[in-house]
Amino acid sequence: MAFGWQGVEADTPAGWELGAYEGDFRAGHACLDDGTQLRFRVRWHDGAGRPTPLQTVLNRYRRSVLKSSKDAEFCVLDPEALPVRFRKDKTMLPFSWEAGVTGQGVVWRCAVCRRIVVAEVMSPPGEEGQKAARRILASVRCHRDDDERLWAVYGFAFRTPDSYNLNESALHSGRLLFSFQGPRQSWLVVERWGLASQLLAKASLDAWPRELLKLRPTWRVDDLDTAETAVPAAGGGPYRACRFSARVRRRRGGVFGSFSRPAPVAGLVWHHADEDKIVAVMAATGDEDSTEHTDLVTRVAGTAECR
């Protein structure tokens, strides 16, 4: 099962879900657990300019592991144990440690994206997880070659252009929300809602565009148009959908602030009947004469997948 966050991707077992995350594309971390304990952790930061030597990064982490338990052990491993394709374009130092649980990891600097990454897989006592850990570590990627970023958590996956940066996320069992800021005042919002059959019993699919826009209390919506369509989303479909367009004014400066000039918004909302989910994609651009936001909605919707 694919995991994707802030440009980092990995093939992780089903049941390992995002439990904690922090930071942004330049620097941050993400942790996956199996519902009981931590199983995968990845940290990254921009290594451009005068980067910290890898040995220094590894020594810092080694000290933190050894401080965690008086019986902890830490070992630096041979990079040759990892696949050649994984080592390509990277300078790396693999490691392992024991401190109640077993950890296997690797720290590397990528010659392509300049990131410094520390990734590790943890195995509980009694679990023979060395081969699985090496397989997961060898699947970790710190960049793509198609100018896109994969976002894949909680059984939901989609891709965005790498020029759009995540500026807000809300990850709840019933609703996943991802908000991105793009170039030239453009923005993108992707949402996934659970229990679709119950939600559609209260509001039909063609009413969802207005309901989605009403969730933004600082927006004033003008000229909303909707049309029925179908979406051939990734991994299935076509699914019944509603395409919409509107002009939106955003309130500036708090409750009593003035509204901005109207900006064109395009969107697509559909019922992923196979998984009983509702998925919505909305985008806007600062250029009133541009159609880029409409093309972006179609592009992102075509990559969305519920599992």
C-alpha positions in Angstrom: 0.0 0.0 0.0 1.4 3.4 -1.0 2.1 6.1 1.5 2.8 9.7 0.3 3.4 12.9 2.2 5.3 16.1 1.4 7.1 14.4 -1.6 8.1 11.3 0.4 6.7 8.0 -0.7 7.0 4.4 0.5 5.3 1.1 0.0 4.1 0.1 3.5 1.9 -2.8 4.7 -1.9 -2.4 5.0 -2.8 -1.3 8.5 0.1 1.1 8.9 -1.5 4.5 9.1 -0.3 8.1 9.5 -0.2 8.7 13.3 1.7 12.0 13.5 3.2 14.5 11.2 4.8 18.0 11.3 6.5 20.5 9.1 6.3 21.2 5.4 8.0 20.2 2.2 11.3 21.9 3.3 11.6 20.1 6.6 9.4 17.8 8.6 8.6 14.3 9.7 5.8 11.7 9.4 5.2 8.6 11.6 3.1 5.5 10.7 1.8 3.1 13.4 -0.1 -0.2 13.3 -2.7 0.9 15.8 -0.5 -0.3 18.7 3.0 1.0 18.2 5.2 3.0 15.9 6.3 1.1 12.8 7.7 3.6 10.3 9.2 7.0 10.7 10.7 9.4 8.1 12.3 12.8 8.5 13.5 15.1 5.9 15.0 18.5 5.4 16.4 20.6 2.5 20.1 19.8 2.1 20.9 22.6 -0.4 23.5 25.2 0.3 25.9 24.0 3.1 24.3 20.7 4.2 25.0 19.0 7.5 27.4 16.0 6.9 25.6 12.7 6.9 27.9 11.3 9.6 26.9 14.2 11.8 23.2 13.5 11.2 23.7 9.9 12.0 25.8 10.6 15.1 23.0 12.8 16.5 20.4 10.1 16.0 22.7 7.5 17.5 23.1 9.6 20.7 19.3 9.9 21.0 18.8 6.1 20.6 21.5 5.3 23.2 20.0 7.8 25.6 16.6 6.1 25.4 17.8 3.0 27.1 20.9 1.8 29.0 20.7 -1.5 27.1 20.4 0.2 23.7 22.7 -0.9 20.9 23.4 1.0 17.6 25.2 -0.3 14.6 26.2 1.2 11.2 25.7 -1.1 8.3 27.1 -1.6 4.8 25.2 0.2 2.0 25.8 -2.7 -0.3 23.1 -4.6 1.5 20.5 -2.3 -0.1 19.4 -2.7 -3.8 21.5 -0.8 -6.4 18.4 1.0 -7.8 17.7 2.4 -4.3 21.3 3.6 -3.9 21.3 5.4 -7.2 21.9 9.2 -6.9 22.3 8.9 -3.1 25.0 9.1 -0.6 23.8 6.9 2.3 24.6 5.4 5.7 22.3 2.4 6.7 22.0 1.6 10.4 20.2 -0.7 12.9 19.5 -0.4 16.6 18.0 -2.4 19.5 16.2 -0.7 22.4 13.3 -3.0 23.4 12.2 -2.9 19.8 14.4 -3.4 16.7 15.0 -0.5 14.3 16.5 -0.6 10.8 17.0 2.6 8.9 19.1 4.6 6.5 20.1 8.3 6.3 20.8 9.6 2.8 21.4 12.8 0.8 19.8 12.8 -2.7 21.9 14.3 -5.5 18.7 15.1 -7.5 16.4 16.8 -5.0 19.1 17.7 -2.4 17.1 16.4 0.4 18.5 14.8 3.5 16.3 11.9 4.6 16.2 9.6 7.6 13.9 6.7 7.2 13.5 3.7 9.6 11.3 0.7 10.2 10.6 -0.6 13.7 9.8 -4.2 14.6 8.4 -5.4 18.0 10.2 -8.1 20.0 9.8 -11.5 18.6 9.0 -10.4 15.1 11.4 -11.4 12.3 11.1 -8.2 10.4 14.5 -7.7 8.9 13.7 -8.7 5.3 10.4 -6.8 5.4 12.2 -3.7 6.8 14.8 -3.8 4.1 12.0 -4.1 1.5 10.1 -1.1 2.9 13.3 1.0 3.2 14.2 0.2 -0.4 10.8 1.5 -1.5 11.2 5.0 0.0 11.4 7.8 -2.5 12.2 11.4 -1.8 11.1 12.8 -5.2 9.3 11.9 -8.4 10.3 12.4 -12.0 6.9 13.7 -13.2 6.7 17.1 -11.4 4.0 15.8 -9.2 3.6 14.9 -5.5 1.7 11.9 -4.2 -0.6 12.3 -1.2 -1.6 8.9 0.1 -3.0 8.3 3.6 -6.0 6.4 5.2 -6.9 4.6 2.0 -7.1 7.8 -0.1 -4.5 8.8 -2.7 -4.2 11.6 -5.3 -1.4 13.6 -7.0 -0.9 17.3 -7.3 1.6 19.5 -9.3 4.7 20.0 -7.2 4.2 23.8 -7.5 1.3 23.5 -5.0 2.3 23.4 -1.3 0.1 22.0 1.5 -0.9 24.9 3.8 -3.7 23.1 5.8 -4.8 19.6 6.5 -7.5 18.1 8.7 -7.4 14.3 8.8 -10.5 12.8 10.6 -12.2 9.5 10.3 -15.2 11.0 8.5 -13.4 13.7 6.5 -10.0 14.2 5.0 -9.2 17.8 4.0 -6.1 19.0 2.1 -5.7 22.6 1.2 -2.8 23.8 -1.1 -1.4 27.1 -2.2 -0.2 27.4 -5.7 1.6 30.1 -7.8 0.0 33.5 -8.6 -2.7 33.4 -5.9 -4.0 30.0 -7.1 -5.2 27.4 -4.7 -6.5 23.8 -4.6 -8.7 21.9 -2.1 -9.2 18.1 -2.1 -11.6 16.4 0.3 -12.8 12.9 1.0 -15.9 12.2 3.0 -16.9 8.8 4.5 -20.4 7.3 4.9 -21.4 8.7 1.6 -24.8 6.8 1.4 -25.9 8.5 4.7 -24.7 11.9 3.5 -26.4 11.6 0.2 -29.7 10.7 1.9 -29.6 14.1 3.4 -28.3 16.1 0.4 -28.2 14.8 -3.2 -25.0 14.9 -5.2 -26.1 17.9 -7.2 -26.6 19.8 -4.0 -23.1 19.1 -2.7 -21.3 22.0 -4.5 -23.4 24.5 -2.7 -23.0 22.6 0.6 -19.2 22.5 0.2 -19.0 26.2 -0.5 -21.2 27.0 2.5 -18.6 25.3 4.7 -16.3 28.3 4.0 -17.9 31.1 6.2 -15.5 33.7 4.9 -16.5 33.1 1.3 -19.3 34.9 -0.6 -20.4 32.8 -3.5 -21.9 34.2 -6.7 -23.1 32.6 -10.0 -23.0 29.0 -9.0 -23.5 26.7 -12.0 -23.7 22.8 -11.8 -23.9 20.1 -14.4 -24.1 16.3 -14.1 -21.1 14.3 -15.5 -19.1 11.2 -14.8 -15.5 10.8 -13.5 -13.2 8.0 -14.6 -11.1 8.2 -11.4 -8.0 6.1 -10.9 -8.7 2.5 -9.8 -12.3 2.3 -11.0 -15.3 4.2 -12.3 -16.8 5.9 -14.1 -18.6 7.4 -11.1 -21.6 9.7 -11.0 -20.3 13.3 -10.5 -21.3 16.9 -10.5 -19.1 19.6 -12.1 -19.5 23.1 -10.9 -18.2 26.6 -11.3 -18.7 29.8 -9.3 -17.3 33.2 -8.6 -16.1 33.6 -5.0 -15.2 36.6 -2.9 -13.0 36.0 0.2 -13.4 38.1 3.3 -10.2 39.9 4.3 -9.2 41.1 7.7 -11.6 39.2 10.0 -15.4 39.2 10.5 -15.8 42.9 9.6 -13.3 42.9 6.8 -14.0 43.7 3.1 -14.4 41.1 0.4 -11.8 40.5 -2.3 -12.5 40.8 -6.0 -14.4 37.8 -7.3 -12.3 34.9 -8.4 -13.4 32.0 -10.7 -13.7 28.7 -8.9 -14.0 25.3 -10.6 -14.9 22.0 -8.9 -15.9 18.4 -9.2 -17.6 16.2 -6.6 -18.4 12.6 -7.1 -19.7 9.5 -5.3 -17.1 6.7 -5.2 -19.7 4.0 -4.9 -17.3 1.1 -4.6 -15.9 2.5 -1.2 -19.0 4.6 -0.2 -17.0 7.8 -0.3 -17.6 11.3 -1.6 -14.6 13.0 -3.1 -14.4 16.7 -4.0 -11.7 18.8 -5.8 -11.9 22.6 -6.1 -9.4 25.0 -7.5 -9.2 28.7 -8.3 -6.7 31.1 -9.9 -6.0 34.7 -9.5 -6.4 35.3 -13.3 -10.0 35.8 -14.2 -9.4 35.0 -17.8 -7.5 31.7 -17.2 -8.9 28.2 -17.4 -5.9 26.6 -15.6 -8.1 26.0 -12.5 -10.6 24.0 -14.6 -7.8 21.9 -16.1 -6.2 21.4 -12.7 -9.5 20.0 -11.2 -9.8 17.5 -14.0 -6.1 16.5 -13.7 -6.2 16.0 -9.9 -9.6 14.2 -10.0 -8.2 11.7 -12.6 -5.5 10.6 -10.1 -7.8 10.3 -7.0 -8.2 6.8 -5.7 -10.1 5.4 -2.7 -9.1 2.0 -1.3 
